[in-house]
Amino acid sequence: MRDGSSPVSDRPRLLPPNDPRQYDDLVDEWWDPDGAFAMLHWLARARGALVPPAARPDAVLVDLGCGAGLLAPHLAGKGYRHVGVDLTRSALAQAAAHGVRPVHADATAVPLADGCADVVAAGEVLEHVPDWRHTVAEACRLLRPGGLLVLDTLNDTALSRLVAVEIGERLPTVPRGIHDPRLFVDHRELVAECARHGVDLRVRGVRPELRGTLGWLLRRIRARRGPQPTTGGPPPRIRPTWSTAVLYQGRGVRRG
């Protein structure tokens, strides 16, 4: 929390679901590993693991919806110029402080040249944009032939809406109204849309590991009860799972 007066989920300002102004309200939460964006830290680590070391000098990675640059630590030493695109200036300022080259822009109209990127990352952004198809078109346009697209998002299913919204937004520190479930992305439609733009995308279901997530929840519950000491633990890892029904990753290469 920013002022110590109330949990993130009880903030007095009421905004429509998925309103970008929430990210200005939550600006102090970005780099708190147990804060409002805890799961984004876990997902950034898993997304970074999909990115290989750069194959050429001056390789560029364009990070769509980069937020405060949570992917940056997981690209260290891989040889990319990390360019971050986001609508929220307060988040971009933090991304710049972590070595990201900030671009203030909408993900559906990125002011970068065709084929400029060796890698495009679109982590937890497609379920937040009003037109995910335009964002996919931009991601594919930015990729050079042979370039890599990596992404993760929420599936357009009843189970996903239950887990991510009805349950997820009631967990400790998770902000309510951060998602609009009408924007969730069907994985089959996403694969087909990428194919239309020359990227052969493969998807797999992922989930946070159970034991680590339960440990994190217990730490957050204890922290909310008062200033008693709590025992920290490693952040939960994101693991592959057989089902794409809730959360899934995608990885694909643009055809030459």
Buried (B, 14 or more C-beta within 10 A) or exposed (E): BEEEEEBBBEBEEEBEBBBEEBBEBBBBBBBBEBBBBBBBBBBBBBBBEBBEEBEEEEBBBBBBBBBBBBBBEBBEEBBBBBBBBBBBEBBBEBBBEBBBBBBEBBBBEBEBEEEBBBBBBBBBBBBBBEEBBBBBBBBBBBBBEEBBBBBBBBBBBEEBBEBBBEEBBEBBBBBBBBBBBEBBBBBEEBBEBBBEBBBEBEBBBBBBBEEBBEBBBBBBEBBEEEEEEBEEEEBBBBEEBEBBBBBBBBBBBBEE
